[in-house]
């Protein structure tokens, strides 16, 4: 298919769209393009997820406004179907790849899912297709991994036989549809024609700017913006630690710092989670190719990774004040997801907290109203008889708790607050520890 014909099919919503990966990004992408009028084929390796989607049921739990209803409608209308078979993508004109790109213990990218997707797609990809990688990837990945695999497995040449674009997503759970619709996108094409086609494609669902660029720029922008946020959060966390020792309240300090023009100190907390921020700084670091020493990015990662361990220290300190031994204390962790009102547990700060508490001899109970493994016990039942509550996630059911009632349910009123949700707890009779709060003071 030549450029003019493909652009016409895209413009008229006549192109067949394939979406590889039906998770937090791919599923809303598939739904939105189906809603725009395209015929969409979604592919995922998980058979149970595919079956659920084909029933019009969203596999994503938590509060995700509009997604469940949109999925049910586009499936019922026959605009979206899911499959596990790459052969179903053989006639796709546009293919969007949305697979996870984690890093290993040495902070190196693991492209197992991306490589597998590219190999399987290349084996069936038709001539003239537009391939868009929405996954966040290290600088140079399009040129050194995606393009070679697609060319090798398809026998086609980029910019001659097919079009290739990097257009990293900018979404977060709880706002998936809104972010896809309203966030600016960097459209990094392997050629001006590829960029033009992708912009025409995204214009059907994106109401914000679609900024043309090349692949390497798109890769750098996405990883840099998340690394930038990670550094900002690390600064706030380090100030919080200083405030605890110095005897000040970091939340008051932050409030006054941000009164100064051009200052925007972020919120400190119990740790940074999610699929993006804990790994994207390391993806950005790959762009240095070992040729320059990196100091700031690794330091920020170290600060943020240490915050759940600091929360464990607060638990130990508060229980000691209460006269409870660690081995006998009944500790309840409130929240396992990394984000409020979500079921997304990727890189959750609660996991390293639990590991540290187990090392210290504590056997905590975990509650989360959105994560299936931890929602079977009612909240009241989890709290009754507890010696220490540790708030790790600002889920709405936790924010709605009556602290006086909670205090009466507990055996020992100890509250460790990793998200500054209950700054009034000390006034209501709790032994209170909060990130960035002076120890023993309100």
N, C-alpha and C positions, 0 to 999 in steps of 0.2 A: 504494500500500500504506500503510495507516495505521500509527500508532506501535505499537499493541498487537500487530498481526499481525506486523510486522517484528521486534519484540523476541521474539515467540514463535518465529519462524523462526530467529533468531540463537541463542536459548537452546537450541533442539533441533538445532542444526547443520544445519538444512534450507535455510539461505540460500545462494545462489550467490555466491561471492567472486571478485572480479577483483583482480589485483595488477599494477599498471603499473610496469615497470622490474624486471628480474630480475638485478640485480647483487648486491653484497655485502649489501644489506638486503632487497631484494624477493624474492630466491630463497629464503633461509631463512624469510621470512615466509610465502611461498606454501607451502613444504613443511610448516611447523608447523601451519598452519590445515587443510591437507589431511590431515595426520596426526590432527588433532582430529576429523575426520569431515565437514568441509565439502567441497563440490565447488568446486575452485579452477581458475580460468582465469588463467594468467600471460601478460602481454603484454610484448614487448620489440621494439625497432626493429631489432635485429640478427638477421638470418635464421639465421646460423650458430649463434648462441647458442640460439635457439629450437629448431633442429633437434637440437642436442646435448642439451638438456634433455628433449625428447620421446623421446630414446633412453635416458633415465634416467641420463645422464652429467653430472656437475657441471662447469661451465666454470671454477669457482674452484679454483685450484691452491694449493699450500702446505698447511700443516697446519690443517685445519678439521674438528675432531672431530665425527663423526656425520653431517655434512651429506651426503656422497656416498651413504652407505647409506640415509639417510632419503629422499633424492630418488629413488633407484632404486626404493624400496619404494612410495612414493605414486604414482609414475608407473605402475608395474606393476599397482597396484590400481585404476588408472583414476580416482584422486582429483585428479590434477593433469595438466593439459595446457598447453602453451605455444602462443602464436600471435603473429603480427605484425598481425593485423586487429582494429581497434577494434570492428567490428560484432559480434564474438564477446562483447563485454561488454554488449550491449544488454539482456540479462536479468539482469545482476548486481545483487544486492541490496545488497552491500557492496563498495566499491572502495577499495583502498589504493594511494596514489600514492607511489612511491619512485624519484625521479629526481634526478640531480645538480643542485646549485645552486651553481656556482662564482662567483668574483668576477673582475673584469677587472683590468687593470693599474692602473686608478685606484681599485681596491678597491670597486667598485660591483657589486652582485649582477647576475648574468646568468641570467635566468629563461627562456632559450630553451626548454630541455627541459620545464620546468614549464608554461609557457604552451602549448606544443604539446600536451602531455598533456591539459591542461584543455580545450583547444579540441576535440581529437579525442574526448575522453570526453563532453563536453557534447553533441556532435552525436548520440550514441547513447544517452545516459543515460536510464534510465526514471524515471518519476515515483515518488517515495517512496524513492529510493536513499539510502544512507548513504555519503558520500565522506569518506575519511580521508587527510589529507596527512601522511605520515611523514617527508618530506624536511625537512631543517633549513633554515629560511627566516628572513629578516629580520623584525623586529617590524613588523606592519602588512600583511604580504604576503597573509594570508588575506583581509583586508578590501578591499585595494586591487587585488589581482591575481586570486587564485583565485576568489573569489565573483563578481566582475563577469564574468569569462570564462565560468564555468559557467552563470550566469544568461543571458548573451547568447546562447550557442551552443545551450542547451537550451530556452530559452523558459520555464524554470521559475524559481520564487523560493525562495531559501533560507528555511528555517524554515516554509515553507508547502507546498512541493512536494518538497523534498529536504532532507537533513540534512548538515551540514558540520562537520568536526572537524579540529583540528590535534593530532597526537600524535607528536611527533618521536621518532625511534629513538634508542636509546642502545646502540650495538653497536660492536665493533671486530673486525677480522679476527683469526682464531684462536680467537675465543670467540663466534661469531655466535649459535649455538643457545643456548648458556648465557646470554648476555646477554639475549636475547629472553625467555628463560624467567624469569630471576631479577632483572633490573633493574627498579626502580620506573619507572612511566610517568606522565607528566603528560597528562591527557586534556582537551584544551581544545575545548569545543564551542561552536558558534554559538548554542546554546540549551540549556537543561537537558535537554530530550528527546534532543538529539543526543549530549550527554555520556553520558547514561544508556545509550543504545544502544551507543555505542563501548565503554563499560566492560563491558557484557554480552558484547560481541564479544571483547575482549581477555582476559576472564577465562578463556576456553577454553585459552589458552596461557601466560598470565603468572601466575606464582606469587607475585609481589611486590605492592606497593601500586599501586593505580591511582588517582591523585589527580585529582579533578575540578577543572576550572578553565575559564577562557574562552580564546579563541584567542590573544589578545595575551599573556596570561600564559604559555601554553605556548611561544609563539615566544620570549619573553624568557628563560625558564628554560633552554632548550636552548642558546641562543647565549651566555648569561651563564656557564653552567657550563664551556663550552669556553674562553671568554675568560679565565675565572678560572685555569684550568690553564695557559693560555699565559703569563699574567703570572707564575705561580709558576715555570714552567720558565725564563723569561727572567731572573728573579732568580737562580736557581741558575747559569745560564750566565754572568751578569755576575760573580758571586762567583768562579766558576772562572777567569775572565780575570784577576781581581785576584790570585788565588792564584798563577797562573803568574808574574806580575810580582813579587809580594812574596816568592816563594820558599817557598810552602807547598803542601801537597797538599789539594785541595778535597774529596777523598773522606774524609779524616780530619776536616777542618773540618766537613763535612756530618754525619758520624757524631756529633760532639760537640755540634753545634748541636741535633740532633734528640733529644739526651738531656734537653734543657730541656723541661719540660711545655708543651704546646700549640704546639710547633714541628714543622713537617713540611716541611723543605727538600727540594725535588725533586732529581732527578738531572740534572746538566748533561750535555751531549752535543754531537754533531756537527750538530744541527739538528732541527727539528720538521717532520714530514711528515704525510701522510694527507689524507683529504678534508675532515676537520672542523676541526682546531685551526688550521691556517694561514688558513682563511677565515672561520670562525664569529665571531672577534672583529670582523672588518669587517662582518659581517651585524648583529651587536649594535650596532655604531657607527651603522648606518643609523637606529636608533631615536632618535638624537639629532636627526635631521632638520636638521642644520646649525645648530641653535639654541643649542648649548653647545659650548665648545672641549674637545676630547678630547686628553688628554696621555698617560695611562698605557697605554691600549690600543695606540696607534701606537708608543709607545716599546718596549713588549714585543715587538711584531711586528718592529721593526727589530733588536733584539738577537738574536732567534731566527733571523731571516733571514740574519744575518751569520755565524752559526756555521760553515756549510760553507766560507765564505771564510776563516775563521780556520784551519780544518783545512788548507786549501791553504797558508797561511802556515807551518804546522807542517811540511808536506811540504818546502817550500823550505828551511826552517831545518835540518831533519834531513839532507837531501841535501847541503847545504853542509858540514855537519860531516863527512859521509862522503866529501867530495871528489868528488862526482858532479855533473856539469853537468845542468841541467834538460833541455836538448835531447837529451842522450844517455841519460838515466836511463830505465830500464824500470820504470814505476810500475803497480802492479796494485791496482785498487779492489775490495775485498771487500764486495759487497752493493749492490744497486740498489733493492730494495724499500724502502718507508719503515719497515717493521715486521719484526721477526724472524720467521722461519719462515712468511712470507707472500709471495704474488706481487703484492701491491698496491703499485703504483708511483706512486700519486697524490701529487703535490707532494713527491716524494722529495728529501731534502737532497742526495742524490748528484748530481742534475742540476746544480745551481749549482756544486758542487765541480768537476765535469767541465768546465763552461764556464770557470771561473777557471783551471784547469790548462791548458786549451787556450790561453787568453790568454797564459799564461806560457811557452808553447812546449813543454809536456809533452803527450805523446800516450799517455794511460793505457789499459790494458786493463781491462775490467770483467768481473767474474765474479759470478754469483748463481745458486745452485742451484735457485731456484724461479721465476725470471723467464725465460720461454722464449728471449728474445733473447740472454741471457748465460749460459746453462747448457750450451752445446754443448761447451765446452772443459773437460776434467776439471780439478779443482782443482789437483792436483799439476802438471799441464802448465802451468797459468796461473802458478803460483808459480815454477817452475824458471827460473833466470836473472834473477829480478827484483832490482831495486835498492831497491825500497821497496814495502811492503804498507801499504794504508790501510784499516783496518777501519771500515766505515760502518754495518754491520748485524750484530746479534748472532745470526745464523743458527746453528743447532745444529751444522751441519758445520764451521763456523769455530771454534766453541768447543771442538770435539773435536780440533782439530789438535794435533800434537806439535810444540811450538815448536823443540825441538832439531833435529828432522827438517826443519822448515821453514827453519831457519837454514842447514842444509847445502844445501838446494835453491837458495837464493838466491845471487846474485852478490855483493850487498851487503846485509848484515843490518840494514835500516832498517825500523822498524815505527812507523806513526802510528796511534794508537788513539783513535777517536772515540767509543767506547762503554765504556771502562774494562774491556775484556774480558781484557787481557793485562798486568796490572800487574807481573807477574814477568818481563817480557821483557828488561828491562835486565840483570837478574841472569843471564840466559841468553845474553848476548853480543850483544844488539841495541842499536843506536842507537835509543832510544825517545823518542817524543813522545806525550803523551796530553793530552786536554782537561782542564785543571785541574791538571796536574802541573807542578812547577817545572822549567824547562828545564835539561837536563843533569844532573838529579838523579833518584834512584830514589824 
